[in-house]
Amino acid sequence: MPRRPRPGAPLPPRDGLGPARVRMPVGATDPEGRPWGRVVDFLVHVTGDPVGIDGRLTDGEIALGDGSTVTAGTAYRPGGVVYLYRDLPVEVPVPFEVDVLLHDEDTGLLVVDKPPFLATAPRGGHVAQTVLVRLRRALDLPELAPVHRLDRLTSGVLLLTTRRAARGPYQRMVQEGGLSKTYEAIAPVRPDLVLPTTVVDRVVKERGELTARVVAGTPNARTHVELVEERDGHGRYRLTPTTGRTHQLRVHLADLGVPIVNDPLYPVVREVDPADFGSPLQLLAREVCFRDPVSRAERTISSRRTLPVLGAPAVVDPSSPSSRADEV
C-alpha cells in the first residue's frame, strides 16, 4: 500500500535543501533518566551541537510540526516532530553534470540524465552532491522532488516534478506500474548461460546493510535479461525490470554469474576511494516510456549517455556538457 504523504515542512527549503525532521520519541529520557522537559535540551542531546542549536533558536529556525516556532521554553512533546536546518557534511564534489532532457512547465515534469556517483536525493553523507539539491539551486526550483530514484552509482533517465501540486499524479503512475524502464549494462559473458531469460525471485535489503540479497519467499523482483552484443568476453545486456527493488538489477546479474563491470558491491564488497570517479558502474537507465498522467501524451525519453564500446576502458568524461538554464 502506498505511504500517506507527510505534511509539508513548516520551514522553507534553504539553498536547495529542506529542513531536517526529528521525531521526539514517547517515553524518551535525558541522560539522568528524567523525562525531557524542553525541546531545546532534547535537540542539543541528539545533535551534540549546543552552539548550533542556540544560533538556530535565536534566528527562529526551529519549528514544531504545527508550524509554531520553538523558543527556549517550549516544552518537549512526546510523539511530536521538530524541524531545523542541518549542517552539511563535507562531501567530495562529483565532477559530472546533470543534463536536462525535458522541462514541461505546463505539467510540472522535469526529466534529466543523471551521471554516475551522484545520488538522487539527500541521504546519509550525500546531501549537496545529489541531483535534487544541485537542480534546486541551479534552476531555482525549491519544490523539486523525485518521482522515482536511481542508485547513486547508476546513470540515466530520471523523472522529477517541479512543483508540489504535480507530484501526486506522477508518483501514482509509478506506484501503479505505469512507468516502463529499459536499462543497459556491460558485464562478462558466460557461454553456458542461456539467454534471454527472466529472473524472478525475492530480493530484500535491510536498513543499515550495504547489500541486498535473494531470500526464500514470495517473489517481489522480476527482470528480463537479453544479450544484445558480445565482444572480447564482455556483453552489452538489455535489462527490462517490471519491479523496482533496491539493487535489483545488480543482484540479478551477479546471481547469473555475470556481475556488472565496476560494481563495488556485487558479488563481493570492495573498498572504493570516494574521490575515485574513474571506474563508474556500467549500468545505464537507457529509456523510459509512459503515458503522461497530466497531459495524457505518450512519452518515450532516452538517455544521451553511452556505455563504453566493448573491450574499451570504462571511462566517463568529466567535461561532458553541463545543465544550463538555456537547456531548460
C-alpha positions as CSV (number, residue, x, y, z in Angstrom):
1,M,0.0,0.0,0.0
2,P,1.4,3.5,-0.9
3,R,2.5,5.5,2.1
4,R,0.5,8.5,3.1
5,P,2.4,11.7,2.2
6,R,3.8,13.6,5.1
7,P,2.6,17.1,5.7
8,G,4.8,19.9,4.3
9,A,7.6,21.1,6.4
10,P,6.9,24.4,8.3
11,L,10.3,25.8,7.3
12,P,11.0,26.5,3.6
13,P,14.0,25.0,1.7
14,R,17.2,26.9,2.1
15,D,19.9,26.8,-0.5
16,G,18.2,23.9,-2.2
17,L,17.8,21.8,1.0
18,G,14.7,21.3,3.2
19,P,14.9,21.2,7.0
20,A,15.7,18.0,8.9
21,R,12.7,16.3,10.5
22,V,13.4,15.0,14.0
23,R,10.8,12.9,16.0
24,M,10.5,13.3,19.7
25,P,10.0,9.7,21.0
26,V,7.4,8.8,23.5
27,G,9.0,7.8,26.8
28,A,12.4,9.3,26.0
29,T,14.5,10.4,28.9
30,D,17.5,12.7,29.4
31,P,21.0,11.2,30.4
32,E,19.9,11.3,34.0
33,G,16.8,9.2,33.4
34,R,14.3,12.1,33.7
35,P,11.6,12.9,31.0
36,W,12.8,15.6,28.7
37,G,11.4,19.0,29.8
38,R,12.3,21.2,26.8
39,V,12.6,20.8,23.1
40,V,15.9,22.6,23.0
41,D,17.6,20.3,25.6
42,F,16.5,17.3,23.5
43,L,17.9,18.8,20.3
44,V,21.2,19.6,22.0
45,H,21.5,16.0,23.1
46,V,20.7,14.4,19.8
47,T,22.8,16.8,17.7
48,G,25.7,17.3,20.1
49,D,25.8,20.9,18.9
50,P,24.8,23.3,21.6
51,V,26.2,26.3,19.8
52,G,24.4,25.5,16.6
53,I,21.1,24.9,18.3
54,D,21.4,28.2,20.2
55,G,22.0,30.0,17.0
56,R,19.0,28.5,15.2
57,L,16.9,29.2,18.3
58,T,17.9,32.9,18.2
59,D,17.2,33.1,14.5
60,G,13.8,31.4,14.8
61,E,14.9,28.5,12.7
62,I,13.4,25.7,14.7
63,A,9.7,24.8,14.3
64,L,7.3,22.2,15.6
65,G,5.2,20.2,13.2
66,D,2.2,22.5,13.7
67,G,4.3,25.4,12.4
68,S,4.9,27.1,15.7
69,T,8.4,28.5,16.4
70,V,10.4,26.8,19.1
71,T,11.6,29.1,21.9
72,A,13.9,28.4,24.9
73,G,10.9,27.5,27.0
74,T,9.0,25.3,24.5
75,A,8.0,22.0,26.3
76,Y,9.0,18.7,24.9
77,R,6.2,17.0,23.0
78,P,6.3,13.2,23.2
79,G,5.5,11.7,19.7
80,G,5.7,15.1,18.0
81,V,8.2,16.3,15.4
82,V,10.5,19.3,15.2
83,Y,12.2,20.8,12.1
84,L,15.5,22.6,11.9
85,Y,18.2,23.2,9.3
86,R,21.1,20.7,9.3
87,D,24.8,21.3,8.9
88,L,26.1,19.9,5.6
89,P,28.6,17.1,5.7
90,V,31.9,17.5,4.0
91,E,31.5,15.9,0.5
92,V,33.8,15.1,-2.3
93,P,32.4,17.1,-5.3
94,V,31.2,14.9,-8.1
95,P,32.8,16.1,-11.3
96,F,29.9,15.3,-13.7
97,E,26.9,17.4,-14.6
98,V,23.2,16.7,-14.8
99,D,21.8,17.2,-18.3
100,V,18.1,18.2,-18.7
101,L,16.2,16.1,-21.3
102,L,12.8,17.6,-20.8
103,H,11.2,20.5,-18.9
104,D,7.5,20.8,-19.3
105,E,6.3,23.8,-17.4
106,D,2.7,23.1,-18.1
107,T,2.7,19.6,-16.4
108,G,5.5,20.3,-13.9
109,L,7.6,17.4,-15.2
110,L,11.4,17.6,-15.4
111,V,13.4,14.7,-16.9
112,V,17.2,14.6,-16.5
113,D,20.1,12.4,-17.5
114,K,21.7,11.5,-14.2
115,P,25.5,10.9,-14.1
116,P,27.1,8.1,-12.0
117,F,28.3,8.8,-8.5
118,L,25.5,11.4,-7.9
119,A,22.7,10.3,-5.5
120,T,19.1,11.1,-6.5
121,A,18.2,12.8,-3.2
122,P,19.9,13.6,0.2
123,R,20.7,10.6,2.3
124,G,23.4,9.9,4.8
125,G,26.7,11.6,3.8
126,H,25.3,12.6,0.4
127,V,23.4,15.9,0.6
128,A,24.7,18.7,-1.6
129,Q,26.1,16.2,-4.1
130,T,22.7,15.0,-5.2
131,V,20.6,15.6,-8.2
132,L,17.8,17.1,-6.1
133,V,19.9,19.7,-4.3
134,R,22.0,20.6,-7.3
135,L,19.0,21.2,-9.5
136,R,17.0,23.1,-6.9
137,R,20.0,25.5,-6.7
138,A,20.8,25.7,-10.4
139,L,17.3,26.0,-11.7
140,D,15.7,27.9,-8.7
141,L,13.1,25.1,-8.2
142,P,12.6,24.9,-4.4
143,E,9.7,22.4,-4.7
144,L,11.6,20.0,-7.0
145,A,11.1,16.4,-5.9
146,P,12.0,13.0,-7.5
147,V,9.2,10.8,-9.0
148,H,11.4,7.7,-8.6
149,R,15.0,7.0,-7.7
150,L,18.2,5.7,-9.3
151,D,21.0,4.2,-7.3
152,R,23.9,6.6,-6.7
153,L,26.2,4.6,-9.0
154,T,23.6,4.2,-11.7
155,S,23.3,6.7,-14.5
156,G,20.5,7.6,-16.9
157,V,16.9,8.8,-17.2
158,L,15.3,10.2,-14.0
159,L,11.9,11.9,-13.6
160,L,11.2,14.7,-11.1
161,T,8.4,17.2,-10.6
162,T,9.0,20.9,-10.3
163,R,6.1,21.8,-8.0
164,R,4.3,20.2,-5.1
165,A,0.9,20.1,-6.9
166,A,2.3,18.0,-9.7
167,R,3.8,15.2,-7.5
168,G,0.7,13.1,-6.9
169,P,-0.2,12.1,-10.5
170,Y,3.3,11.1,-11.4
171,Q,4.0,9.2,-8.2
172,R,0.7,7.3,-8.5
173,M,1.7,6.5,-12.1
174,V,4.9,4.8,-10.8
175,Q,3.2,3.1,-7.9
176,E,0.6,1.6,-10.4
177,G,3.2,0.3,-12.8
178,G,2.8,2.9,-15.5
179,L,6.5,3.7,-15.9
180,S,8.2,1.2,-18.2
181,K,12.0,1.3,-17.9
182,T,14.8,-0.3,-20.0
183,Y,18.3,-0.5,-18.7
184,E,21.7,-1.3,-20.4
185,A,24.6,-2.9,-18.7
186,I,28.1,-4.1,-19.5
187,A,29.1,-7.4,-17.9
188,P,31.0,-10.6,-18.7
189,V,29.6,-13.3,-20.9
190,R,29.0,-16.8,-19.8
191,P,28.9,-19.2,-22.7
192,D,26.8,-21.7,-20.7
193,L,24.2,-19.0,-19.7
194,V,21.0,-19.4,-21.8
195,L,19.6,-16.0,-22.8
196,P,17.2,-14.4,-23.0
197,T,15.9,-15.3,-19.5
198,T,13.6,-13.8,-16.9
199,V,14.8,-13.8,-13.3
200,V,12.0,-14.0,-10.7
201,D,12.9,-14.1,-7.0
202,R,12.6,-12.3,-3.7
203,V,15.2,-9.5,-3.1
204,V,15.4,-7.8,0.3
205,K,17.7,-5.1,1.6
206,E,17.7,-4.4,5.3
207,R,18.2,-0.9,6.7
208,G,21.8,-0.4,7.5
209,E,23.2,-3.1,5.3
210,L,25.3,-2.3,2.2
211,T,23.9,-5.1,0.0
212,A,20.7,-6.7,-0.9
213,R,20.2,-10.5,-1.1
214,V,17.9,-13.1,-2.5
215,V,15.8,-14.9,0.1
216,A,13.1,-17.6,0.1
217,G,9.6,-16.4,-0.1
218,T,7.0,-14.8,-2.3
219,P,8.8,-13.2,-5.4
220,N,8.9,-9.5,-5.4
221,A,11.6,-8.9,-8.1
222,R,11.4,-9.6,-11.9
223,T,13.9,-8.8,-14.6
224,H,14.0,-9.8,-18.2
225,V,17.7,-10.2,-19.4
226,E,18.9,-10.2,-23.0
227,L,22.4,-10.2,-24.5
228,V,22.4,-7.7,-27.4
229,E,26.2,-7.5,-28.2
230,E,29.3,-9.5,-27.4
231,R,33.0,-8.8,-27.8
232,D,36.2,-9.8,-26.1
233,G,34.5,-11.8,-23.3
234,H,32.0,-9.0,-22.4
235,G,28.5,-8.3,-23.4
236,R,26.0,-5.5,-23.6
237,Y,22.9,-6.5,-21.9
238,R,19.3,-5.1,-22.1
239,L,17.5,-5.3,-18.8
240,T,13.8,-4.9,-18.5
241,P,12.6,-4.9,-14.9
242,T,8.9,-4.9,-14.1
243,T,9.6,-4.3,-10.4
244,G,11.9,-1.8,-8.6
245,R,13.6,-3.4,-5.6
246,T,16.8,-1.7,-4.3
247,H,19.8,-3.0,-6.3
248,Q,17.6,-5.5,-8.1
249,L,19.5,-5.4,-11.5
250,R,22.9,-5.6,-9.8
251,V,21.8,-8.6,-7.7
252,H,20.2,-10.4,-10.6
253,L,23.2,-10.2,-12.9
254,A,25.6,-11.1,-10.2
255,D,23.4,-14.2,-9.3
256,L,23.5,-15.1,-13.0
257,G,27.3,-15.2,-12.8
258,V,27.8,-12.0,-14.9
259,P,28.2,-9.1,-12.4
260,I,28.1,-5.6,-13.9
261,V,31.5,-4.1,-14.7
262,N,32.9,-1.9,-11.9
263,D,30.2,-2.9,-9.3
264,P,31.8,-2.4,-5.9
265,L,29.1,-4.4,-4.0
266,Y,28.3,-7.5,-6.1
267,P,29.3,-10.2,-6.0
268,V,31.9,-9.1,-3.3
269,V,32.0,-5.8,-1.4
270,R,35.3,-4.0,-2.0
271,E,36.6,-0.7,-0.8
272,V,36.5,2.3,-3.2
273,D,38.1,5.6,-2.7
274,P,35.3,8.2,-2.5
275,A,37.4,10.6,-4.7
276,D,37.9,7.9,-7.4
277,F,35.5,8.7,-10.3
278,G,37.5,6.8,-12.9
279,S,35.6,3.5,-12.8
280,P,31.8,4.1,-13.0
281,L,29.3,1.3,-12.6
282,Q,28.4,0.2,-16.1
283,L,24.6,0.4,-15.6
284,L,22.5,2.9,-17.5
285,A,18.8,3.7,-17.3
286,R,18.6,3.8,-21.1
287,E,14.9,4.7,-21.7
288,V,11.5,5.3,-20.0
289,C,8.1,5.0,-21.6
290,F,4.8,6.2,-20.0
291,R,1.5,7.9,-20.7
292,D,1.8,11.3,-19.1
293,P,-0.9,11.3,-16.3
294,V,-1.4,15.1,-16.7
295,S,-1.1,15.8,-20.5
296,R,-2.2,12.3,-21.5
297,A,0.6,12.3,-24.1
298,E,2.6,9.1,-24.8
299,R,6.2,9.8,-23.9
300,T,9.4,7.9,-24.7
301,I,12.6,9.5,-23.3
302,S,16.1,8.2,-23.9
303,S,19.4,8.9,-22.2
304,R,22.1,10.7,-24.2
305,R,24.8,8.9,-22.2
306,T,26.6,5.9,-23.6
307,L,28.4,2.9,-22.0
308,P,31.8,2.2,-23.5
309,V,32.4,0.3,-26.6
310,L,33.0,-3.3,-25.6
311,G,36.7,-4.0,-24.9
312,A,37.4,-0.3,-24.3
313,P,38.1,1.2,-20.8
314,A,35.0,2.2,-18.9
315,V,35.6,6.0,-18.5
316,V,33.3,8.9,-18.1
317,D,34.4,12.3,-19.5
318,P,34.3,14.9,-16.7
319,S,34.0,17.7,-19.4
320,S,30.6,16.4,-20.6
321,P,28.0,19.2,-21.2
322,S,26.6,20.7,-18.1
323,S,23.0,21.6,-17.2
324,R,22.4,25.2,-18.1
325,A,19.4,27.5,-17.9
326,D,19.2,27.8,-21.6
327,E,18.8,24.0,-21.9
328,V,15.6,24.0,-19.9
